[in-house]
């Protein structure tokens, strides 16, 4: 390898080391997104292949299906739904684009230190054209001198239009070498890496927020599915009791008022079921839009997580390591670099320009290289530099305040999530006792009704209470799981990332 290539190779490798964008609808997950979300290309493939897509009747043929349709409808876990959402929605893709933009800004900052080569063609036009007038007068003087001296007019009329190239050539290759331009290049390179880290930390933080939003939609669908199932069971039992009541009324062993009240209760139950179905359909649509899955995807219910690995008193220490706090800390470093660049406006700029003239018609061509060293010392800029410094100082103070606020709110969220999870565990125990009592009461009421000791309204009331107790217990269970996920997201444990799982 030549010496010249040894200089170019690190530069080319530097520009080649950039993040890849996310292709929405594809199974491929870029490395940076995989590190932030914990979702790999293999995870997406598993989520897609966990069952047939019954929304598309032709999914079994050899024809290629659109990415929006080729989504599994088997029992999808929360992590599988999240894996599909990472590649089928735009959220992570937009965050990844921010990382790519930050890396491009770093390349620009480094590139401003490197000499640049360009072609320049400068043509000068004079208005009025005094050169043409002077040349005409010189031609007339030569002709008059030829008449006075007896020379040939033809020889006097023959002139050369060639001019010697002096100073900067009008057509040349220009090599610009920056030596020192205040502190712009230095500050740009200094701010580039913190900016990349800020964007990456924001990607990590938003991956957790995205996971929590999907979990909320996921468990909302499960809650409405469970509620609908309980309500339909209650309605089926109520209709059986109604048929028996109609038989007793026909025999004269029951009152028609009881029959009318029972029909009213059943009608109310049917209306409640219809409202639950509408809410379930709406939330399924929301989950499908949020994750890029099909509307009727079947969700897995038996999801478990381990208890938190920290206590409430450790919230401040854990919050200091959160991704959004790290992003705010990197933002402060970017603000400090901007302040350095603003102060550099008071410093001189030094650069060298080299010109190599190119052949040009009617001009004497030389192979000389013209070099120019330029030193610019700022004297007065109308207060622009001072204003930039004040602005940069304000942005630095703003970044410091944002960091302090982010840390405080992060610790508050962790404590709130921990308290909510602990309270939900107690609610689960309380609602379990209420469910046991409702089941026992319904058993007694059924026995009493069979012996004609209570009315049908008493039995339907106990049945409705049992259904409500089941809904409350199921809701408490799902809320306890959701609060556990909230803790995991708040401290950065969820989503589970491959590096964290290995540790």
HELIX and SHEET records of a PDB file:
HELIX    1   1 UNK A    3  UNK A   16  1                                  14    
HELIX    2   2 UNK A   31  UNK A   37  1                                   7    
HELIX    3   3 UNK A   41  UNK A   48  1                                   8    
HELIX    4   4 UNK A   78  UNK A   88  1                                  11    
HELIX    5   5 UNK A   91  UNK A  111  1                                  21    
HELIX    6   6 UNK A  130  UNK A  149  1                                  20    
HELIX    7   7 UNK A  153  UNK A  157  1                                   5    
HELIX    8   8 UNK A  184  UNK A  251  1                                  68    
HELIX    9   9 UNK A  256  UNK A  291  1                                  36    
HELIX   10  10 UNK A  312  UNK A  314  5                                   3    
HELIX   11  11 UNK A  315  UNK A  319  1                                   5    
HELIX   12  12 UNK A  323  UNK A  343  1                                  21    
HELIX   13  13 UNK A  344  UNK A  346  5                                   3    
HELIX   14  14 UNK A  384  UNK A  450  1                                  67    
HELIX   15  15 UNK A  456  UNK A  491  1                                  36    
HELIX   16  16 UNK A  498  UNK A  502  1                                   5    
SHEET    1   A 4 UNK A 116  UNK A 121  0                                        
SHEET    2   A 4 UNK A 171  UNK A 181 -1                                        
SHEET    3   A 4 UNK A 349  UNK A 357 -1                                        
SHEET    4   A 4 UNK A 369  UNK A 376 -1                                        
END                                                                             
